[in-house]
Amino acid sequence: MKNRILYLLWTILAMTVAFAVPSQAIFTPMDQAVSFEVQGQRIRGILTVPAEKSALSSAILLLHGFLGHKNDLQVFGTTEGLYQVVARDFAEAGIVTLRIDFRGSGESGGSWEETTFSGQIRDAQAAIDFLTEQVMVDTEKIGVIGLSQGGLVAACLGARDARVSSIALWSPVAIPVHSYGNLLSFNTLEKALKTDETLTTPIAWGGTTKLNSAFFREMFEIDPLAEIASYRNPLLVAVGRDDPIVYPQPESGALFLTYHPGEESLLVFSCDHIFNLFTETAILDELIAQTLLWFQRTLE
């Protein structure tokens, strides 16, 4: 009898300690295909949520780069795209993500040839609208990750939408004329300024693409560095020293911190524009882990 009483007391004590010292929960990611309209055109995306979480969650909007889509950039040694990996890791930590195809890209409506910076900023604002309507999202804790051109869009979004509480820019375009002039040819840029037509332009990494002249004109009209000066919430910038597209680095990335007035941090890696994700995962893993910590600290 005495042993049974001692066993019961030990069990109660063990349960008390277990409840008093909670472990870090790992949630199950659950993907849901979603869509919403912008100017009569359908934007499609994937909402990834931590399935078992009952409390409100922070939410991160994921913005892809030039000629990209929500599931592109297959990560070395996996069958997943960059933002699929991000969404899974963030959901396991209890954070909602929404990755979208900008209009004209991926599965979304619209024409790629009509792509502009201002149009993508409008798409991103509509995505924030969508996130604020989700019952599991804490509308006071919304962040954005933008890669390359998505970084340009994210910088402008932060300046124009007060609902954005924290931003991470990955290899962001800082000076559009410099980056796209080298990527798409300065000759095409000069032609575009003299016409309202759609132009076919070579791409530095190979092939060609077609874009309306408005895309080129907006290089002089939309300035992400001027926009970031109006954004006062936390800003993380991550760049690769060997980036052949947005360069020189880390100087280009550091420009955002020069003009940004709030809390900020710069991560510099020895890698290319997309963090060597085609050939290894070590740098990408570190980038995602540091970005997750950033949002946990600035949003949670």
C-alpha positions in Angstrom: 0.0 0.0 0.0 2.8 2.4 0.9 4.6 1.7 -2.4 1.4 2.4 -4.3 1.0 5.8 -2.6 4.6 6.7 -3.3 4.1 5.7 -7.0 1.0 7.9 -7.2 2.8 10.8 -5.7 5.7 10.4 -8.1 3.3 10.2 -11.1 1.6 13.4 -10.0 5.0 15.2 -9.5 6.2 14.0 -13.0 3.0 15.3 -14.6 3.3 18.7 -12.8 6.9 19.1 -14.1 5.9 18.1 -17.6 3.2 20.8 -17.7 5.4 23.4 -16.1 8.2 23.1 -18.6 6.6 23.0 -22.1 8.7 21.6 -24.9 9.0 23.3 -28.3 6.1 22.0 -30.4 6.7 20.8 -33.9 3.6 21.3 -36.0 2.5 19.4 -39.1 2.5 21.5 -42.3 -0.8 21.5 -44.2 -1.0 23.0 -47.7 -4.1 24.5 -49.2 -4.5 25.8 -52.7 -6.0 29.3 -52.6 -6.9 32.1 -55.0 -8.1 35.6 -55.1 -8.7 38.3 -57.7 -6.8 41.5 -58.6 -8.4 43.7 -61.3 -10.4 40.8 -62.6 -7.5 38.4 -62.9 -7.0 35.3 -60.7 -4.0 35.0 -58.5 -3.2 31.5 -57.3 -1.2 30.5 -54.3 -0.5 28.0 -51.6 -1.4 28.7 -48.0 0.6 26.5 -45.6 -0.5 26.3 -42.0 0.6 24.5 -38.8 -2.2 22.0 -38.6 -2.5 21.4 -34.9 -2.0 25.0 -33.7 -5.0 26.5 -32.0 -3.7 29.9 -31.2 -3.4 32.7 -33.7 -0.2 32.6 -35.9 2.2 35.0 -37.4 2.0 34.9 -41.2 4.7 35.4 -43.9 4.0 36.3 -47.5 6.6 34.8 -49.9 7.3 36.7 -53.1 9.2 35.0 -56.0 11.7 36.6 -58.4 11.9 37.6 -62.1 10.5 34.9 -64.4 9.9 32.7 -61.3 6.8 31.1 -59.7 5.7 30.0 -56.3 7.3 26.5 -56.5 10.4 27.2 -58.6 14.1 26.8 -57.8 14.3 23.1 -57.0 16.6 22.7 -54.0 19.6 20.4 -54.4 19.0 16.8 -53.3 15.2 17.3 -53.0 12.1 17.5 -55.2 11.0 20.7 -53.5 11.2 24.3 -54.7 12.7 27.0 -52.5 9.5 28.3 -51.0 8.1 24.8 -50.5 11.1 24.2 -48.1 10.5 27.6 -46.4 6.8 27.0 -46.0 7.4 23.5 -44.4 10.1 24.8 -42.0 8.0 27.8 -41.0 4.8 25.8 -40.5 6.7 23.3 -38.3 7.6 26.3 -36.1 4.0 27.4 -35.9 4.1 30.2 -38.6 1.6 30.5 -41.6 3.0 31.2 -45.0 1.4 32.2 -48.3 3.3 31.8 -51.5 1.8 33.2 -54.7 2.3 33.4 -58.4 2.3 37.0 -59.5 -0.1 37.7 -62.3 1.4 36.5 -65.6 3.5 33.9 -63.8 3.0 30.3 -62.8 -0.7 29.3 -62.5 -2.0 32.9 -62.1 -4.1 34.7 -64.7 -2.8 37.5 -66.8 0.0 37.8 -69.3 3.7 37.7 -68.5 4.4 40.3 -71.2 2.3 42.8 -69.2 4.3 42.4 -66.0 5.4 45.6 -64.2 6.8 46.4 -60.8 3.6 48.3 -59.9 1.4 45.4 -60.9 3.4 43.0 -58.7 3.2 45.5 -55.8 -0.6 45.5 -56.3 -0.7 41.7 -56.3 1.3 41.7 -53.0 -1.1 44.1 -51.4 -4.0 41.9 -52.4 -2.2 38.9 -50.8 -1.9 40.9 -47.6 -5.7 41.5 -47.8 -6.2 37.7 -48.2 -4.0 36.9 -45.2 -5.8 39.3 -42.9 -9.0 37.5 -43.7 -7.7 34.1 -42.5 -9.1 33.2 -39.1 -5.8 31.6 -37.9 -3.7 34.7 -38.7 -2.7 37.3 -36.2 -3.2 40.4 -38.3 -0.7 42.4 -36.2 2.1 39.9 -37.0 2.5 39.8 -40.8 5.9 39.6 -42.5 7.2 39.3 -46.0 10.1 37.5 -47.7 11.0 38.7 -51.1 13.7 37.1 -53.4 15.4 39.2 -56.1 12.7 41.1 -57.9 10.4 39.9 -55.1 12.7 41.8 -52.8 12.2 45.0 -54.7 8.4 44.4 -54.4 8.7 43.6 -50.7 10.6 46.8 -50.0 7.9 48.9 -51.8 5.1 46.9 -50.1 6.6 47.6 -46.7 6.6 51.3 -47.4 3.1 51.4 -48.8 1.2 49.0 -46.5 1.3 49.6 -42.7 0.1 46.0 -42.1 3.6 44.7 -42.9 5.4 44.4 -39.5 8.7 42.8 -40.5 10.6 42.1 -43.8 13.4 39.8 -45.1 14.9 40.7 -48.4 16.9 37.9 -50.1 19.3 39.1 -52.9 17.0 42.1 -53.5 17.2 44.4 -56.5 18.4 47.7 -55.2 19.0 49.7 -58.4 16.6 48.5 -61.1 18.3 50.2 -64.1 21.7 48.7 -63.2 20.4 45.1 -62.5 18.0 44.9 -65.4 20.1 46.8 -67.8 22.8 44.1 -67.4 20.3 41.2 -67.2 18.1 42.2 -70.2 20.5 44.5 -72.2 20.8 48.3 -72.1 20.0 48.3 -75.9 16.5 46.9 -75.2 16.1 49.4 -72.4 16.9 52.3 -74.7 14.4 51.0 -77.3 11.7 50.5 -74.7 11.9 54.2 -73.7 11.0 55.2 -77.3 8.0 52.9 -77.9 4.8 51.6 -76.3 5.2 48.1 -77.9 6.1 44.8 -76.5 9.8 44.0 -77.0 11.7 40.7 -77.2 14.9 40.9 -75.1 17.8 38.5 -74.5 18.4 37.3 -70.9 21.9 37.2 -69.5 21.6 33.6 -68.3 20.3 32.5 -71.8 17.2 32.6 -73.9 14.9 35.5 -74.5 11.7 37.0 -73.0 9.0 39.4 -74.1 8.0 42.4 -72.0 5.9 45.5 -72.4 7.8 48.8 -72.6 6.1 49.8 -69.3 8.3 47.3 -67.4 11.4 49.2 -68.6 10.0 52.6 -68.0 9.2 51.7 -64.4 12.9 51.2 -63.7 13.1 55.0 -63.6 9.8 55.4 -61.7 9.9 52.9 -58.9 12.9 53.1 -56.5 13.1 50.4 -53.8 15.8 52.4 -51.9 13.6 55.5 -51.8 10.7 53.4 -50.7 12.5 51.6 -47.9 13.2 55.0 -46.4 9.5 55.2 -45.5 9.5 51.7 -43.9 10.3 51.9 -40.2 9.6 48.3 -39.0 12.4 45.6 -38.8 14.4 44.8 -41.9 16.6 41.8 -42.6 18.7 41.7 -45.8 20.6 38.6 -47.0 23.0 38.5 -49.9 25.7 36.4 -51.5 29.2 37.8 -52.2 29.3 36.0 -55.6 26.0 37.2 -56.9 26.3 37.7 -60.7 22.9 39.3 -61.1 22.5 41.9 -58.3 26.1 43.2 -57.7 28.4 44.3 -56.3 27.7 42.5 -53.0 27.5 43.1 -50.1 27.4 46.7 -51.1 24.1 46.5 -53.0 22.3 44.8 -50.1 23.8 47.2 -47.6 22.2 50.1 -49.5 18.8 49.1 -48.1 20.2 49.5 -44.6 21.7 52.9 -45.4 18.3 54.3 -46.3 16.1 52.2 -43.8 15.5 54.1 -40.5 14.5 51.2 -38.2 15.9 48.0 -36.7 17.9 46.1 -39.2 20.5 43.3 -39.9 22.6 42.2 -42.9 23.5 38.6 -43.6 26.4 38.0 -46.0 27.2 34.5 -47.4 29.8 33.2 -49.8 27.4 32.1 -52.5 25.5 33.1 -55.7 22.2 35.0 -56.2 20.1 32.0 -55.0 22.3 30.9 -52.2 23.9 28.0 -54.0 20.6 26.0 -53.7 21.3 24.1 -57.0 24.6 22.6 -55.7 24.3 22.4 -51.9 21.9 23.1 -49.0 24.2 24.2 -46.2 23.9 28.0 -46.9 20.2 27.8 -47.7 19.6 25.9 -44.4 21.4 28.6 -42.5 19.6 31.4 -44.4 16.2 29.9 -43.6 17.1 29.2 -40.0 18.3 32.8 -39.5 15.3 34.2 -41.2 12.9 32.1 -39.1 14.7 33.4 -36.0 14.4 36.9 -37.3 10.6 36.6 -37.6 10.2 34.8 -34.3 12.0 37.7 -32.6 10.4 40.6 -34.5 6.8 39.2 -34.8 6.2 36.7 -31.9 
